[in-house]
Amino acid sequence: MTKIKADPDRPEGQAEACSGERTYQELLVNQNPIAQPLASRRLTRKLYKCIKKAVKQKQIRRGVKEVQKFVNKGKGIMVLAGDTLPIEVYCHLPVMCEDRNLPYVYIPSKTDLGAAAGSKRPTCVIMVKPHEEYQEAYDECLEEVQSLPLAL
């Protein structure tokens, strides 16, 4: 991989903005048409924090195959990345959640979802299971996810 050299004609602020993190609005440009219900910026941050706490307790499942197994078994919040292509990779998971009354929500970026789970690789789906160590954060996220309107 090559480094991008700073352009001497470009002001400092623009150089930092290009190399830094993308904003929530910039991430929304790459969304799939099925990415509903989409988490707000505030809910997305709460979910990332909850995922980080769940990783410490080993209470997450990541990846389509592993999450699919645990949808049948139990409880949790399913967090899907809205910028995953092709859609066919994971389009069956929301239907499974609706059949089992499990809450699910889309967030804008699979890269950020993977990073929140402590991985260098992007992840298209994560299931966060409840645990007493982070129960308050989990309940708060669960309540907000359940209040989102489901896609038709």
Residue, then its C-alpha position, 0 to 999 in steps of 0.5 A: m500500500t502506498k502513502i498519499k502525499a500531502d498536496p503543498d497547495r492544499p490548506e491544512g484543514q482539507a488535508e486532515a479532513c480527507s485523511g480522517e474519518r468519514t462523517y455520518q452523512e458521507l457514509l449514508v451515500n453508500q447505503n443499500p435500498i434494503a437498509q431499513p430501519l437505519a440507526s440515527r447517528r446517536l443510536t449508531r454511536k450507542l451501538y458501537k459502545c455496546i458492541k465494544k463492551a460485549v466484545k470484552q465479555k465475549q457476548i457477540r457473534r459476527g459473520v453471516k453463518e455464525v449469526q444465522k445459527f444464533v438467531n435460531k437459538g436466542k436473544g440479542i440485537m442484530v446489527l447489520a451494515g448498510d453498505t454491504l454488497p451484494i445484498e444477497v449475502y445477508c438479505h435473509l437475516p431481517v426476515m429471520c429476525e422478524d419471524r422470531n421477534l428479534p430486533y435488528v437495525y442497520i448502521p452505515s458502515k461495515t468497516d466501522l462495525g468491524a472496528a467496533a468489534g475489535s477486528k481489522r476486517p469489515t463485518c456485515v453483521i453482528m449479534v449482541k447478546p445481553h449480559e449483566e456487565y453492560q445490561e444498562a447500555y444494552d437495554e438502552c440500545l434495545e429500547e431505541v431499536q425497537s422504537l424504530p419503524l420496520a421496513l414494509 
